[in-house]
Amino acid sequence: MTEYKERMDAKKKKKQLIILGIVILIGIIGFFVLHYLFQDRLEALRADQAKSTIEDIYVASVKYKKENGKWPSSLNELEDMGYWLVSKSANYNWDFYLVGKRAIRAISRYKMAGGAGKTVDYVIAEDKFIGYGSPEEGEIVNFKELEN
């Protein structure tokens, strides 16, 4: 009778291990599926900080142009003349640049959770964001309304 009980216990343990393995496998697959499904949203959230700062730069640049008759040549010029000051948190994750009168660019630093080298561009003539955290066709933002 004990031999029979031992065999039954061994079969029961084997079934439990198989069920545990299946549950772990489902959990791993579920993790990767959720990660894939929410990857775009995570990128958009990480890019929001850069986009908000780019909006501030655009507003400061428009104000600078109204008061000085020309577009600023650099962000240093905006900072030196008191039109704009980058926040510490934005500066921690992103580097910002004026690309002539065409665009304002943010490039992520290695400290940003999404990794270094991610680019967010605000294309001034098209009034939209392109790049990291934006849909392929770009994201219209209507900053031009801020000029008035």
C-alpha positions as CSV (number, residue, x, y, z in Angstrom):
1,M,0.0,0.0,0.0
2,T,2.8,2.4,0.7
3,E,4.4,1.7,-2.6
4,Y,1.1,2.6,-4.3
5,K,0.8,5.8,-2.2
6,E,4.4,6.8,-3.1
7,R,3.7,6.3,-6.9
8,M,0.5,8.4,-6.5
9,D,2.4,11.2,-4.6
10,A,5.1,11.2,-7.4
11,K,2.4,11.5,-10.1
12,K,0.7,14.3,-8.1
13,K,4.0,16.2,-7.8
14,K,4.7,15.7,-11.5
15,K,1.3,17.2,-12.4
16,Q,1.9,20.1,-10.0
17,L,5.3,20.8,-11.6
18,I,3.7,20.7,-15.1
19,I,0.9,23.1,-14.0
20,L,3.5,25.4,-12.4
21,G,5.6,25.4,-15.6
22,I,2.5,26.2,-17.7
23,V,1.6,29.1,-15.4
24,I,5.1,30.5,-15.5
25,L,5.2,30.2,-19.3
26,I,1.8,32.0,-19.6
27,G,3.2,34.7,-17.4
28,I,6.3,35.2,-19.5
29,I,4.3,35.3,-22.7
30,G,1.9,37.7,-21.2
31,F,4.7,40.0,-20.1
32,F,6.1,40.2,-23.6
33,V,2.7,40.7,-25.2
34,L,1.9,43.6,-22.8
35,H,5.3,45.1,-23.3
36,Y,4.8,45.0,-27.1
37,L,1.3,46.5,-26.9
38,F,2.3,49.4,-24.6
39,Q,5.7,50.2,-26.1
40,D,4.4,53.1,-28.2
41,R,2.6,54.6,-25.2
42,L,5.7,54.4,-23.1
43,E,7.7,56.2,-25.8
44,A,5.1,58.9,-26.0
45,L,5.1,59.4,-22.2
46,R,8.9,59.6,-22.2
47,A,8.9,62.1,-25.1
48,D,6.3,64.4,-23.4
49,Q,9.0,66.0,-21.3
50,A,10.9,67.0,-24.4
51,K,7.8,68.1,-26.2
52,S,6.8,70.4,-23.3
53,T,10.3,71.9,-23.2
54,I,10.3,72.4,-27.0
55,E,7.0,74.3,-26.7
56,D,8.6,76.6,-24.1
57,I,11.6,77.1,-26.4
58,Y,9.2,77.9,-29.3
59,V,7.2,80.5,-27.3
60,A,10.5,82.1,-26.1
61,S,11.8,82.2,-29.6
62,V,8.7,83.9,-30.9
63,K,8.8,86.4,-28.2
64,Y,12.5,87.0,-28.9
65,K,11.8,87.5,-32.6
66,K,9.0,90.0,-31.8
67,E,11.3,92.1,-29.6
68,N,14.5,91.8,-31.6
69,G,13.4,91.4,-35.2
70,K,15.2,88.1,-35.8
71,W,15.0,84.5,-34.8
72,P,17.5,83.6,-32.0
73,S,20.7,81.9,-33.3
74,S,21.0,79.5,-30.3
75,L,19.4,78.5,-27.1
76,N,22.3,80.1,-25.2
77,E,21.2,83.4,-26.7
78,L,17.7,82.8,-25.4
79,E,19.1,81.9,-21.9
80,D,21.6,84.7,-21.8
81,M,18.9,87.3,-22.6
82,G,16.4,85.8,-20.1
83,Y,13.8,84.5,-22.5
84,W,14.1,80.9,-21.5
85,L,15.6,78.7,-18.8
86,V,15.8,74.9,-19.2
87,S,14.5,72.9,-16.2
88,K,16.9,70.7,-14.4
89,S,14.8,67.6,-15.0
90,A,14.5,68.2,-18.7
91,N,18.2,69.0,-19.0
92,Y,18.9,65.7,-17.1
93,N,17.2,63.6,-19.8
94,W,17.5,65.7,-23.0
95,D,19.8,68.0,-24.9
96,F,18.0,70.8,-26.9
97,Y,19.0,72.6,-30.1
98,L,17.7,75.2,-32.5
99,V,18.1,73.9,-36.0
100,G,18.1,77.3,-37.7
101,K,14.6,78.6,-38.3
102,R,13.4,75.1,-39.4
103,A,13.1,73.1,-36.2
104,I,13.7,72.6,-32.5
105,R,15.4,69.3,-31.6
106,A,15.7,67.3,-28.5
107,I,18.1,64.3,-28.3
108,S,17.9,62.0,-25.3
109,R,20.8,61.5,-23.0
110,Y,21.8,58.1,-21.6
111,K,20.0,58.9,-18.3
112,M,16.6,58.9,-20.0
113,A,14.7,55.7,-19.4
114,G,14.2,55.0,-23.1
115,G,18.0,55.3,-23.8
116,A,20.3,57.7,-25.4
117,G,20.1,59.1,-28.9
118,K,16.3,59.3,-29.3
119,T,15.3,62.4,-31.3
120,V,12.2,64.5,-31.0
121,D,11.9,67.3,-33.6
122,Y,9.4,70.1,-33.8
123,V,9.2,71.1,-37.5
124,I,8.2,74.8,-37.4
125,A,6.9,75.2,-41.0
126,E,4.7,72.1,-40.6
127,D,3.8,72.8,-36.9
128,K,4.2,69.2,-35.9
129,F,6.4,66.8,-33.9
130,I,8.2,64.0,-35.6
131,G,10.5,61.3,-34.2
132,Y,10.6,59.4,-30.9
133,G,7.2,59.2,-29.2
134,S,5.2,60.5,-32.2
135,P,3.1,58.6,-34.8
136,E,4.8,58.0,-38.1
137,E,2.8,60.7,-39.9
138,G,3.8,63.2,-37.2
139,E,1.8,64.9,-34.5
140,I,0.2,68.2,-35.3
141,V,0.4,70.6,-32.3
142,N,-0.9,74.0,-33.4
143,F,1.9,76.0,-31.8
144,K,1.4,78.6,-34.5
145,E,-1.7,79.8,-32.6
146,L,0.7,80.8,-29.8
147,E,2.3,83.5,-32.0
148,N,-0.6,86.0,-31.5
